[in-house]
Amino acid sequence: MRNILIIGAGKSASYLIKYFLDKSHTENLHITVGDINIENAQKLVGDHPNASAIFLDVFNEENRKAAIEKAAIVISMLPARFHIEVAKDCVHYGKNMVTASYISKEMQALDEAVKEKGLVFMNEIGVDPGIDHMSAMEVIDRIRDDNGKMILFESFTGGLVAPESDTNLWNYKFTWNPRNVVLAGQGGAAKFIQEGTYKYIPYNRLFRRTEFLNVEGYGKFEAYANRDSLKYRSVYGLDDILTLYRGTIRRVGYSRAWQMFVILGMTDDSYTIENSAEMSYRDFVNSFLPYSPTDSVELKMRHNLKIDQDDTLWEKLLELDLFNPTKMVGLENATPAQILQKILMDSWTLAPEDKDMIVMYHKFGYEKDGKKHQIESKMVILGEDQTYTAMAKTVGLPVAIAALKILNGEIKTPGVQLPITKEVYTPILKELENYGVIFKEEEVPYFGYDPANM
């Protein structure tokens, strides 16, 4: 049997593993799931006759290499920074490799060696990056093939809570890594191009420069800019495009409220707070506010943020129990961002019965025969439960489909790559439709908006 090695049995691996288990008999597959916590792997493979769970410590060279050498193809579901050692072993043993992560400089440096061995190292094949790449390129290539010229491309994705599980004033719960949510937008200004003019949004203004989006059946959303949209010009072959903007989707009102934490400095991850373990939530909030011998923490907070007691922003802060004097931080030498994350996880962690949702929204503006046209393409996926989430589905299924098509020789162009060619995206998007990952397109009047004025 052909052995597929999956390294990492985290939250996004459920659909990935199920896909292979369902096809193991017809495709002659054995699925080996390796994780440093073997119980996680065992839970996902169960007692299936064509699967096995193994202990795999990616930092144990002997352990790692032994598992990779036996594989027909390797899928790394590890955090991005851990892929490189796996990748080097795959080159050494001549194994194809698939990851959902962005291509790092270290991974790209392996391109020549990968091509020399005729291997496929497919990256950025999850949801974002992944499905966004493929669904965008499918439309862009169709426009080009029809002699259209791209003038606008905007792409937005959000990992959200499903409507039936939307039970807090923020209309948000953690469906992915909470730390990434708290640190979103940091590390430099958001960069994009609009009508041929470069635009920049510094972090301190990022959450006040949003755009509204409407998705039929799901209502109104907002989006704030991703850090660097400009790099996608060369990736998508859009070097001459006039407008290119990528953003993250949230429900309306989230960004305005999040800006309060940015203003106070609670999202800062660059320093640690003294005696953080002994602080209460109320102490933490007070540490960012001016001293007053008479005013309460609540009053100082409202004055500092210039919000009224009957403002919905204030209600959102109260809902988080920020001013509780008995709830303790309990984290040694924690940064403000780490403490904020802990506080938010009290309120925003998905309950066992909660479901998540993925929303993706593309806009394509193009010229043809002297006229401007616009296409809008939207996708919404709802999770089933806490194991088979929308996030796991949209990350894991593209990874699985790509890996099997590489194993079967249907995707064979060698090199370190992402899924932007017809050879890759056409069959994967087609198969994803069988699992409900479907984009709805419509022609709309061309309207070039300006994010800078939002």
N, C-alpha and C positions, 0 to 999 in steps of 0.2 A: 504494500500500500504506500501511497505517496504521503510523506509526513509533513504536515504544516505546523511549524513552530510559532506559537503566539506568545510573546514575552510581555507579561503584564495582564492581570485579570481585574482591572479597575472598573469603574462605573460605566465606561464606554465600551466594554468588551462583550456585553450580553448578546446583542444582536449579531455581532461579528462571529462569536462562537456558535450561536444557534444556526446561522447560515451554513456554516461548514458541517455541523452535525446533521442537518437536514439533507445535505448533499453527499454525505460521506459514502453511502452505499453506491450511488450511481456514478460518483466521480472517483471511487477507489481511494478515499482519503482516510488518513489517521490524523487526528488533531491532538497535538501536544500543547498544553497550556502551562507555561512556567511562570511562577510568581514567588517572591520572597515569603509571601504568606500563602502557603499551599492550600489552606482552607478556602481562600477566595477562589482559587482555580478549581478546586474540587466542587465547590458549590455550583459553578457554571457548567461543568462537564457532566455532573451527576454520575450515573452508572452506565453511561452510553458505551457500547462495546467498541466503538471506533475512536475513543478519546481517552486521554490520560492526563492527570495533573501531576506536575513535578515541582519540586523545590528548585528555584533558579535565582541565584544571587548574581545580578549582572556585574557586580564588582569582583566576583570570584572568577578569575580568568579561566581556570581549569573547568569549573562548572559551566560557565558560559560557552566556551568553545566546544565542549563535548555535546551540548544540546544543539548548537548551530551546525556542527559537522554532520549530524544525522538528519537534518531537515532538507526537504525539497525546496522550500521557500520559507523565509523568515518575516514575520510581522512583528514590529516593535510598537507596543502600546505604552511604552515608558514615557515619562516626562522628556521633553525635547532634548534637554542637555545630556541625557544618558544614551541617546541613539548612536553616538559616534563610535564607541567601542564595539557595539554590535555590528555596525556598518563595516568597520575594518576587518572583523572576522568573516563577514559575508564575502568581502573581496577576496580574502585569503583562501576561503574554502569554495569560492565560486558559486555563491548562493544569491538568488534574487531577493530583494528586500522591499517591504512596503511600510510606510509610516503615514500618520495623519498630520505630522508637524511641518511647520515652515522649514524650508531648506536653509540650514545654517551655513556659515562660511566653511566650517570644517567638513560638512557633508559635501558641499559643492567642490571642495578641493579633491574629492575622490573621483570626480567625473571621468577623468582620463583613464584611471585604473579600471573603473567600472566598464567603460566602453571597450577597453583592450580585452577584457574577459567576456564581452558580449552580454553583460548583465543589465537587468532593469532594476533601478532603484527608484521606485515611485514614492513621492512625498506629496504633502499637501492634498491628501485625498480623503479628508473627512467632510465636515459640513462647511466650516469657514476657518481655514481654507479647505476647499475641496469641491463641494456641490456648487458653491458660488463660482469657482473657476469654470467648471464644466458647463453650467447653465448659461453663464455669460458668453463663453466662447461659442457655444452652439448658435446663439442669436447673432453675435458679431460676425461670425463666419458666413452665416446665411445672408446677412445684409451685404457683406462684401461680395459674395458670389453673385448677388443680384445687382451688382454695380452701384451699390449705395456707398456713401462716404460717412463714416462715423464722426459726429461732432459733439456728442454728449454721452457719457456713461456714468451712471450713479448706481451704487450697490449698497444695500443695507441688510444686516442680519441681526437677529436678537434671540437669545435664549431666555424665555420668559415662563411665567406660570400660566397654566391653562385657565380659561375663564371660570370654570367651575371650582377651581382651587384658588382663585384670586380673592383672598380674604383679609388683606390689610390695606391701609390707606396709601401705601406706597405702590400698590399694584405690582409688587415684585417679590420674588423669593429666589434663593440661590439654586440654580439648576446646574451650575458648573463650579469651577474653583472659586470659592469666596474671595481668596486673596487677589485674584486677577480683577475681580469686580471693584474691590476697594482701591486698587492701584491703577485702575483704568485711566488712560490718557496721560500718565506721567512719563517723563523721560524725553521731553522735547515738545515743540509746538506741533499741532496738527497741520499738515500741509496738503493743499489741493490746488487745482487750477479751475478757474471759472471764467468762461468767455475769453480765454486767452490770457487772463491775468492771474498770477500766482497769489494765493491767499494763505495766511497763517493765523492760527488761533492758539494763543498761549494757554497753558493749562488753567490759569486762573480765570479764563473766560470760556473755556471749552463747553461747560454745561449750561451756559446762557446763550449759546449760538446753535439753536436746534432747528430742525425742519420737521414739518408735520407730514404724516403719511396716513392714507386710509386704506384699509383692507376689508373688502366686502365680507360681511358676516362676523367680523371681529372688531370693527370700530376703528378708532383713531389712535395712532401711535406718534411718537416723536423719535428723532434720531440725532445723535451728536457725532461729530466727525471722528473718524479713526486717525491714528497718529500720522501715517504717511500714505496718502493715496497716490502720490506721484510715481512710486516705484512700479505701479501697475501699468503705466504707459508702455514700457518696454515689454513687460510680461505678456500683455494682450496685443502687442503690435499697434498701439494707439499713440505713437509718439507725436502725431500732429493734431491730436484731439483738442478741442477748445475747452471742454468741461469734463473733469474727472473728479469724482467725489465718492468716498466710501464712508459708511457710518455704522453705528451700533444702535439698535432699536430698543426703545423702552416705552412704557405707557406714558401718556401725556401727564406732565406734572412731576415725574420722577427727577428729571434733570434740574429743575428749579430747586427742588428740595435738596438734592445731593450737593448743590452749590454751597449750602450752608456749612457742610463739613469741610469743603475746600477752603472757604473763607476763614474758618476757625483754625485750620491747620491739622485737623484730625486725620487726614489721609496721608500725612507725611510719614515716610518710612526710613528717614535718613538719620534719626537719632533715637536714643532710648530714654525713657522716663524713669526718674529716680523713684525707688520704692513702689514700682508699679504693682507688684503682687499684693500690697497692702491697701491699694486704693479701692474705693467704692466707685461705682459708675458715676455717682454725683461728684466725687472728688476729681475724677478724670475730666468731666465737663468743666468744672470750676477752674482747673489748671490752665485753661485757655482764655479765661475771662479776667477782666480787671478786678483789683481788690476793692471791696466796699465794706465798711463797717456796719452798714445797715441793710443794703439791698440783698435779696435772696439770689441764689444761683439762677432761678427761673427768670427773675426780673432782669438780671444782668445779661442773660442770654437773649432775651427779647430786645433789650436796648442795643446790644452789640450787633444783632442781625437786623435790627429795624423791622421787626415783625410784630403785629398786633396779637393780642390774646385770642381773638376770634378768627385769626388767619388759619387756613388749612395747613400751612407750614408748621404752625405751632402744634396742631393736632397730630401731625406726623411725628414730631419729636417726642411728644408725650407717649405716643403708642409704643415707642422703642424702650420705654422705661429708663430713659437716660438719667433721670434725676433721682433714681433709687439710692438711698444712703446705705442699704444693707446688701445689695448685690455687689460682690467683689470681683475685681479684675482677675486676680489670681495668676497673673503671668509675670514671671521674673524678667527684668530688663527688657520690657516690651516697648516697641515703637508705638507712636500714636495709631498708625495704620493697623497694627496687630490688635490693639485694644478695641478699636472701632469694629474690626472684623468679629471679634468675640461678642461684642454687644449686639451686632446685627444678626449673628447666627442664632441668638436667642429667639428672634422674631421671624427671621427669614428662612430658616431651615424647613425644607419640605416635610410635611407630615406624612405618615405612612400611606394615607389614602390620597395624597395630592398627586396631581399630574402636571407635567411640564409641557411646553409648547415652543416650537421653533418657527420663526417668521423670517422669510427672505423676500426681498423686494428689489427688483432691478428696473432701471429706466435706461432706454436706449434712444438717443436722438441721432438722426441721420439725414443726409441730403441725397436726393435722387431726382434727376431730371429737373433741377432748379427748384424743387420743393422740399420743405422740411417735414419730416415725419417723426413720430415718437411711438415706441412700443413700451408697455409696462408689463412686467412678468412677476408673478407673485406665487409664493408657496407657503403653506401652513401645514405643520405636522404636529399632532397631539400625541403625547405619551400614553402608554397603556397603564403602567404602574411604576413602582419605584425601581424595578429591575429593568423592565423594557421601556425606557424613557424615550422621548422624542430626540433628546441629545444623543443617547446611545444608538438609536436607529440611524440618524443622519451622519454620525461619525463612523459607526461600525460597518454599516452595509456597503458604502462605497469602498472602504478598505478591503472588505471581504471579496466583493465582486472583482475589484482590480487584481487582487492576489490570485484568484482562481483563473482569471483570463491570462495573466502572466504565466502561471503554471501550465496552462493549456496551449501556450504559444499564440494566443490571439492578440496579445499586446507584446511586441517583441523589439521595438526600437530601443537600443541600449542607451544607457547613460543615467545620470542623476537628473531627475526631471519632476515636473508637476503636470497635472492632467489637462493640458490645454490644446492637445492635438485631436483631430477627428478620430484617429485610430483608438484613442483612449476614451474620449468623452461620449462618442456616439453609442457604443454598446453598453456602457455603464449607465448612462441616463435612461436608455431604453429599458434595461432590467430593473432599475430603481422604480420605474412606473408600476411594476408588478407589486411593489410594496407600498404604494400610495404616495411616493415622492413625485408629485406631479406639479408642474408649473402651469398657471393659467395666464395666457397672454391676451392682451387687447391693444388695438390701435387707438391712440388718443391724440387730440390736437397737440402739436409741438408746443412746449412751454419751457423755455430755458430760465430756470429760477436762479437766484443769487443767494447762496448760503451766507454770504458776508452781510447781507441785510436782514437776516433772520434774528 
